[in-house]
Amino acid sequence: MPRIYEVLRKKILAPRIKEMDVYVPQIAKSAKPGQFVIVIPDEKGERTPLTLVDWNRDEGWVRLVFLEVGVSTMKLGMKEPGSTLYYVAGPLGNPTHVEKFGTVVVIGGGVAIAAAYPIARAFKEVSNHVISVIGARSANLLIYEELMRSVSDELHITTDDGSKGMKGFTSDALVALLNKGLKPNLVWMVGPAPMMKACSEVTKKYRIKAIASLNPIMVCGMGMCGACRVKVGGKIRFTCYEGPEFDANEVDWDELIFRLKMYQKEELEALKLFLSKYGLGGDTHA
Ligand SMILES: Cc1cc2nc3c(=O)[nH]c(=O)nc-3n(C[C@H](O)[C@H](O)[C@H](O)COP(=O)(O)OP(=O)(O)OC[C@H]3O[C@@H](n4cnc5c(N)ncnc54)[C@H](O)[C@@H]3O)c2cc1C
């Protein structure tokens, strides 16, 4: 019998992108598409929000996919199967509203392609026509291609450098689909804030209902600290308990992008200290 918070499996999907199954039966039991957990990797670790990518209620595990960007995600990436995480809280956030809309375009960018997977699967399960658009900087960073294909009626791939699929951004692929006459009933998106901003500019222009799963800096995850506040339709909303999904056409993207960079100096300092402690140097990517 695994121990609570035990890492059952770990897989490297791409450079700095890892997939991890963690034993948390009480979370697996009630997990729904669109929700997330807050992970604390070790006793000195920070609270790190990560989307529930998959789960197995019988075996009691949840699957997380994360990009190593700073100290907490690197600490998590160093955990090996058989070791335990310090704490996992969840499931948090509101589940995705899933119903038969008709044609749904699901867009995932970068590491968040994995977060788009349970959503595309849920839309498909209730008989939507699911058109997925996934994008990465380069072919070697593209994850979950076959899984996304397995839950989509159509799959479109973009890479910034053109090494796979269409050269360009997911927003370019969306424009190309709309120019060919596609009339989606819903566009659902998750990925880096600039990507979602670009996609929402398209959905706004074409007057398409659009939902974005937001990823602001988040600390408590329970609506108390206010770190994850975002502006939607001119009103302050807390991503952790009112989201993480909001009307993409109403999100103040510039404010979200600004707030994501607020602690960059401190994060970089922490990362340098962490890397020097472990004798790791070189490219910090921060
Ligand atoms: C609801 C939610 C779900 C998320 N799901 C996932 C997921 O499934 N997989 C995944 O890899 N990441 C996910 N994130 C982002 C993830 O939580 C952050 O990347 C992580 O907390 C960074 O912690 P760190 O200590 O490793 O890096 P830090 O040292 O805190 O930051 C390093 C760099 O990452 C940037 N950063 C910090 N926090 C975020 C953030 N929330 N989003 C984007 N960039 C950030 C900083 O600006 C900085 O440039 C999610 C965020 C939210 C709010």
The ligand as an SDF file (V2000), in Angstrom:
LIG
                    3D

 53 58  0  0  0  0  0  0  0  0999 V2000
   -4.4320   27.3320  -11.0760 C   0  0  0  0  0  0  0  0  0  0  0  0
   -3.0070   27.1290  -11.5720 C   0  0  0  0  0  0  0  0  0  0  0  0
   -2.6720   25.9550  -12.1880 C   0  0  0  0  0  0  0  0  0  0  0  0
   -1.3580   25.7490  -12.6310 C   0  0  0  0  0  0  0  0  0  0  0  0
   -1.0710   24.5670  -13.2430 N   0  0  0  0  0  0  0  0  0  0  0  0
    0.1880   24.3390  -13.6650 C   0  0  0  0  0  0  0  0  0  0  0  0
    0.5360   23.0810  -14.2480 C   0  0  0  0  0  0  0  0  0  0  0  0
   -0.2940   22.1620  -14.3670 O   0  0  0  0  0  0  0  0  0  0  0  0
    1.8300   22.9030  -14.6570 N   0  0  0  0  0  0  0  0  0  0  0  0
    2.7750   23.8890  -14.5030 C   0  0  0  0  0  0  0  0  0  0  0  0
    3.9260   23.6640  -14.8980 O   0  0  0  0  0  0  0  0  0  0  0  0
    2.4670   25.0740  -13.9480 N   0  0  0  0  0  0  0  0  0  0  0  0
    1.2270   25.3240  -13.5110 C   0  0  0  0  0  0  0  0  0  0  0  0
    0.9270   26.5200  -12.9160 N   0  0  0  0  0  0  0  0  0  0  0  0
    2.0200   27.4920  -12.7140 C   0  0  0  0  0  0  0  0  0  0  0  0
    2.8910   27.0420  -11.5210 C   0  0  0  0  0  0  0  0  0  0  0  0
    2.1250   27.0680  -10.3420 O   0  0  0  0  0  0  0  0  0  0  0  0
    4.1150   27.9680  -11.3760 C   0  0  0  0  0  0  0  0  0  0  0  0
    4.9480   27.7910  -12.4850 O   0  0  0  0  0  0  0  0  0  0  0  0
    4.9040   27.6550  -10.0850 C   0  0  0  0  0  0  0  0  0  0  0  0
    4.1670   28.0190   -8.9500 O   0  0  0  0  0  0  0  0  0  0  0  0
    6.2290   28.3880  -10.0970 C   0  0  0  0  0  0  0  0  0  0  0  0
    6.8740   28.1330   -8.8460 O   0  0  0  0  0  0  0  0  0  0  0  0
    8.4560   28.0810   -8.7360 P   0  0  0  0  0  0  0  0  0  0  0  0
    8.8350   28.2660   -7.3090 O   0  0  0  0  0  0  0  0  0  0  0  0
    8.9720   26.8620   -9.4080 O   0  0  0  0  0  0  0  0  0  0  0  0
    8.9320   29.3080   -9.5890 O   0  0  0  0  0  0  0  0  0  0  0  0
    9.0630   30.8270   -9.1050 P   0  0  0  0  0  0  0  0  0  0  0  0
   10.4230   31.0450   -8.5970 O   0  0  0  0  0  0  0  0  0  0  0  0
    7.8870   31.1910   -8.2300 O   0  0  0  0  0  0  0  0  0  0  0  0
    8.8950   31.5640  -10.5060 O   0  0  0  0  0  0  0  0  0  0  0  0
    9.8210   31.3230  -11.5930 C   0  0  0  0  0  0  0  0  0  0  0  0
    9.2890   31.9270  -12.8560 C   0  0  0  0  0  0  0  0  0  0  0  0
    7.9610   31.4230  -13.1600 O   0  0  0  0  0  0  0  0  0  0  0  0
    7.0240   32.4880  -13.2260 C   0  0  0  0  0  0  0  0  0  0  0  0
    5.8070   32.0890  -12.5210 N   0  0  0  0  0  0  0  0  0  0  0  0
    5.6160   32.0460  -11.1860 C   0  0  0  0  0  0  0  0  0  0  0  0
    4.3590   31.6560  -10.9140 N   0  0  0  0  0  0  0  0  0  0  0  0
    3.7660   31.4830  -12.1050 C   0  0  0  0  0  0  0  0  0  0  0  0
    2.4660   31.0960  -12.5190 C   0  0  0  0  0  0  0  0  0  0  0  0
    1.4800   30.8670  -11.6420 N   0  0  0  0  0  0  0  0  0  0  0  0
    2.2310   30.9670  -13.8420 N   0  0  0  0  0  0  0  0  0  0  0  0
    3.1730   31.2220  -14.7510 C   0  0  0  0  0  0  0  0  0  0  0  0
    4.4120   31.6080  -14.4420 N   0  0  0  0  0  0  0  0  0  0  0  0
    4.6960   31.7340  -13.1380 C   0  0  0  0  0  0  0  0  0  0  0  0
    7.6700   33.6620  -12.5210 C   0  0  0  0  0  0  0  0  0  0  0  0
    7.1990   34.8900  -13.0130 O   0  0  0  0  0  0  0  0  0  0  0  0
    9.1280   33.4420  -12.7800 C   0  0  0  0  0  0  0  0  0  0  0  0
    9.4880   33.9640  -14.0410 O   0  0  0  0  0  0  0  0  0  0  0  0
   -0.3720   26.7640  -12.4640 C   0  0  0  0  0  0  0  0  0  0  0  0
   -0.7290   27.9550  -11.8310 C   0  0  0  0  0  0  0  0  0  0  0  0
   -2.0220   28.1470  -11.3800 C   0  0  0  0  0  0  0  0  0  0  0  0
   -2.3940   29.4140  -10.6900 C   0  0  0  0  0  0  0  0  0  0  0  0
  1  2  1  0
  2  3  1  0
  2 52  2  0
  3  4  2  0
  4  5  1  0
  4 50  1  0
  5  6  2  0
  6  7  1  0
  6 13  1  0
  7  8  2  0
  7  9  1  0
  9 10  1  0
 10 11  2  0
 10 12  1  0
 12 13  2  0
 13 14  1  0
 14 15  1  0
 14 50  1  0
 15 16  1  0
 16 17  1  0
 16 18  1  0
 18 19  1  0
 18 20  1  0
 20 21  1  0
 20 22  1  0
 22 23  1  0
 23 24  1  0
 24 25  2  0
 24 26  1  0
 24 27  1  0
 27 28  1  0
 28 29  2  0
 28 30  1  0
 28 31  1  0
 31 32  1  0
 32 33  1  0
 33 34  1  0
 33 48  1  0
 34 35  1  0
 35 36  1  0
 35 46  1  0
 36 37  1  0
 36 45  1  0
 37 38  2  0
 38 39  1  0
 39 40  1  0
 39 45  2  0
 40 41  1  0
 40 42  2  0
 42 43  1  0
 43 44  2  0
 44 45  1  0
 46 47  1  0
 46 48  1  0
 48 49  1  0
 50 51  2  0
 51 52  1  0
 52 53  1  0
M  END
$$$$
